[in-house]
Amino acid sequence: MGELGFRLRAEANLETLTEEVIKSSEIEGEILDKIQVRSSIARRLGTDIGALPPPDRDVDGVVEMILDATQKYLAPLTAERLFGWQAALFPTGHSGLHKIAVGAWRKDEAGPMQVVSGPLGREQVHYEAPSADRLDQEMRAFLHWFNGDDTDDKVLRAAMAHLWFVTIHPFDDGNGRIARAVADMALARSEQTTQRFYSMSAQIREERGDYYKILEATQKGELDITEWLDWFLGCLGRAFEGTERILEIVLKKARFWKLHRNSSFNERQRLIINRLLEGFEGKLTSSKWAMLAKCSEDIALRDINDLVSRYVLVKDPAGGRSTSYSLIEPIADALRALAAYTRAYSAMFVRSGPKMLSPEESARHRQRIEDLAEQVEALAGKVPEGSATYQTFEAILDQLHQSGSFPENDLVSAAAFAMKH
């Protein structure tokens, strides 16, 4: 991540925090709007992501809690701070249709705090929390430990803090999300940074069934929490592995600009390339370019042709009035585009061959061309590097030519260029 530069690191941090907020809420069955979450975080971090709609109060509340935990991780965790987090989660003082105590420990006026599942009358009790009259004492002990400076491994402290808080279950609602925020705060302390490039909550969401099982087993067991620690550390490791999936767009942009670090682009080209890297909807045409870059179609076409000549863009198989273009970023993109073109025109290649073929011969010939297209795509799946793979590519291309298939030269050049660079 250190190689990305400040702007892309900030973008990566924004993407990860967005995922953290969304997935932590999803674990509790609450679905938040991603655009609103992203807007709320960007506004608070001072990140410019263009005009976005203002977020709802409930979205702002979750964002405030996560950012307070991860950006101010060195500040002591106090009862007042926890009250503020819980109040931010429930700005109306209601959880669904039910009025709850906000900004205060639970009172248990309606009976003991239990985690239950199943239909009314046949509920299964998974856990019963300590009674309300013990909360002051329990939370004082927890906060004293959390803010203390002992010799515990700081990552293990994050695992223990998560378990301890959710076991005390001090609030009427929001305990799970706050427990995960407390763990995030402890992880930030272990890393000594406000930037986060992985999402623990996203991984817990993936493993939600196992998460609830290990929590229940630990809370119903003895004081040995080794299995919980083992699961938490395993989940954290899998969260690291999932980073590339969450940050795919950011990492793709980083790879592209590293590949083209010595190339010069005008502002319009940089704008559209970034839009393509971020996941452009539909096909890029000269008219869309002109609209997005606020220029004439003649200028748009000139910009596009310049990028095609430099193997940054490639013309899609369909031509004529529907001419569209795709971005060639890694080698795999160039090879997949070449394979798609070869498949799309396999029938035409067979018809335009040197001699008339019977229907059976045509079918076999077409299958041969499509098999070669599959081999090109297989190279893309290996993310090829080195002269040996380039020789394989040339051999497949030679076989395509022998079969009467001549893929568009721009595509061949783009694939060759990508492999050599």
C-alpha positions, 0 to 999 in steps of 0.5 A: 500500500505504501507504493500507491502514493497519498491520493490512492492510499486515501481512496483505498482507506475510503473504500475499506471504511465504506465496506466496514460500515456497510458489512457491520450493519449487514451482520445485524440485518440492516442494509445501508445505501453504499453511496450514502455511506461513501458520501458521509465518510468522504465528507468527514475525511475531507476526500473529494469524490464529486457531488453525492447525495446527503446521507440519512441520519442513521447512515451518518450515525454509524459512520460517526462511530466507526470514524471516532473509533479508528481515527481517534484510537489513542483517546481513552474509551469511556462510558460517555464515549460509548453512550455517544456511539450508541446514541448515534446508532439510534438517533430517533431513540427507537430500534425499529418500532421499539423505544429503547434506552439511548445513551445509557446502560440497559435497565432490563425493565422488560426482563433479562437481556437475552439473545434469542432466535426462532418463532414466538413461543418457541424461541431458542435462548442462545445467551443471557447477559449479566443483569442490569444491576451489575453493568456499572461494575462490569463496564468499569472493569472492562474500561480500566482493562481496555485503557490500561498499559499491560503486556498483552499482545495488542491484536489479542487484546482486540479479540478479547475486547470484542468478546468481553464487550459483547458478553457484557451486552451493556445496551438495549441494542447496538451491542454487536456493532459497538463491539466490532467498533471497539475491536477496530479501535484496538486493532488501530492501536496495534497498527498505530495508524488511522488508515485501514486497508482491510475490513474485519466486519466484511470478513465476519459478514462472510462467516456470520454463521461461524461467528455466532456459533463460536460466540455462543460456544465461548459464552456458554463455556468456561473461562478458557477463550482459546478457541475464540482467539483462534477463530478471531485471528483466523478471520483476521488473516482471511480479512487480509487475504480479502483485501484485494477483492475489496480494493480491486478498483484502487489496485487496478488504478495503481497498476495502470498508472504505474504501467503508464508512468512515463506516458503523457495524457491530457486532462480529458484523457486522464478523466475518462481513463479513471472513469473506465478504471472505476467501472464505467457502465455501458460502452465507451463511445465518442459521444459519451466521451464528449459529454463526460469531458465537455468537449466536441465529438471531433476532439473526443475522437482525436483523444480516443484515436491517440489512445488507440495508437498507444494501445491504451484503448482498443476498438470493440468487435462491433463497428460502424455507428456503434463503434465503442472502445475498451481500456487495455490495462493488464495483459489479461485484458488485451488477450481477452479482447483478442479472444472475444473478437476471434469468437465473434468473427469465427463464422465469417473467417470460415466463410471467407476461406480459400475454398468452399467447405461442406457444412460438416467441414465448416463446423469443424473449422469453426470449432478449431478457431474457437478452440484457439480463441479458448487458448488465447483466453487461457493465457489471460487467466495465467496473467502471462509474463516472459518470453516463453509465454510470448512465444506461446502467444505467437504460436497460437496466432500462427495457427489462427492464421493457418486456419484463415482467422485474422484477428484485427491487427490493433488487438494483436498489437495491443496484446503484444504491447501489453506482454512486452511491457 
